[in-house]
Amino acid sequence: MSSRVDLRVPDVRRRRTVTLRRITGLRPLPRPIEEAPRPNAAVAHRDRHYRLWLATADALSALVALVVCVDLLGDDHLSVTVLVGLPLVILASKLSGLYDRDELLVHKTTLEEAPAMLELATLYTMAVWMVDGIVINGTLGKSQALVLWATLLAFGLGFRWVARAVASRGVAEERLLLVGDAVTYGRVQHKLEMAGIHAKLVGRMSLQRVSDFSSEERPVDQDTFGHLIHQLDAHRVLVVPSQTNPQVTVDLIRAAKALGVRVSIVPHVFDVVGNTVVCDDLGGMTLLGVREFALSRSSRLVKRAFDVVGALVGLVFLAPLFAVIAALIKLDSRGPVFFRQERIGRDGHLFRIFKFRSMVTDAEQRKDDLMAHNEADGLFKIADDPRITRMGRRLRQSSLDELPQLINVLRGEMSLVGPRPLIRSEDKVITGYDRRRLHLTPGMTGHWQIMGSSRVPMHEMVKIDYLYVTTWSLFQDFKILARTVPYMLARRGL
């Protein structure tokens, strides 16, 4: 025999109840998840602020491309074509996710968008070509299309970089609440400081207990979670997944979404496999495809060709600077211009690295006497090293002392980008899987350089090198080189 049972389910949008009918014996449906229809006011303001500046940058880049084409190629009819196609830039950027991408990221960078911007410039040029053929009967030539494509790509990246810099000054730092252990909290805080990201941690919550920096620890529940987000005015929640109860992680993510804040996950597996895994869907189950650790023969060939061309161009254009530095070294102190030291290369092979001499000639003999003052773990680093010459200190501050390593690159002993070349005593402390860093040729620069080599602990540097090897791509080398130049100009690192 059946009977009617009322099951009241809240309607999120209209805030009313509906009466459902079911047969006795069946369990009632679970209460639907109440997710915020839109981000909270502070988060929405940040999103709109960045979108507005990025859209402005895209529009300006298209207008500059128009001016360059008309001015250089002298075709006034082209202005009509480009103006007709101008809205396509905004539309294509939106469809490509270039305006929504920043909502997902804590570290908002323009270099990561280069592949998408390359695609955008190509699609826009093709669209303008099609519009030109319909509206102006095909006045757009191949040279004009090439100039339009190149200027849109170059100015698009440049204007977007400026837009993000300006936008970050117009809003406060993104406030992050970490849900995880204290060790991960310390690591995230260290990464934020090292990378100079426009964000800061404002609190930490563990899966059992919570700390908001202003009160004693107390048990955690959903109400406490929501109260903590509002109390700290958090914009984003960083969640370290539970290893024992995945449902706890799911509930926290749902609760954060219901409160209208952004969510990022901190998976420990990427500490081992890097960030170049491929997501594979297996009937609703997500699999992570991990790429092979070693570089293929073709990848090594591409990287080597890139190194040879880069080293030759660098040596030719920097020859006058080499001459000036050599003269200043000779005037500053007695001894040779170059300093050569034994380093560990690819697969453990030894080679002698070239550098401009920045120390007194008996620096190696005096190293043992200064070992008690060593401030680094594994690496030998001391503040105000008395062995460094006056000219050498200036060279080190700008990393100009490392320019002669282009000779090592040309000889195949080093690469433009790669793991840090270590001396024997430093290499001895690296064991286990970390020694896979030797599968790649050491580089003149790398992640360790742009993060400030003297500020990176030995164990962190080894991990950075390991992940570089696992995630290598030519585009990644381009990004590191592009970030090295402003780093050197800013005279950071020592």
Secondary structure, DSSP 8 states (H G I E B T S, - for coil): --------EE-TTT--EE-----TTS----------SS--HHHHHHHHHHHHHHHHHHHHHHHHHHHHHHHHH--THHHHHHHHHHHHHHHHHHHTTTTTHHHH-SS--SGGGHHHHHHHHHHHHHHHHHHHHHHSSS---HHHHHHHHHHHHHHHHHHHHHHHHHHHHHS--EEEEEES-HHHHHHHHHHHHHHT-SEEEEEEE-SSEEE-SSS--EE--HHHHHHHHHHHT-SEEEE---SS-HHHHHHHHHHHHHTT-EEEE--TTHHHH-S--EEEEETTEEEEE---SS--HHHHHHHHHHHHHHHHHHHHHTHHHHHHHHHHHHHHSSS-SEEEEEEE-GGG-EEEEEEE--B-TTHHHHHHHHGGG--SSSS---TT-TTB-HHHHHHHHHTGGGTTHHHHHHTTS-EEE-S--B-HHHHTT--GGGGGGGGS--EEE-HHHHTTGGGS-HHHHHHHHHHHHHT--HHHHHHHHHHHHHHHHTT---
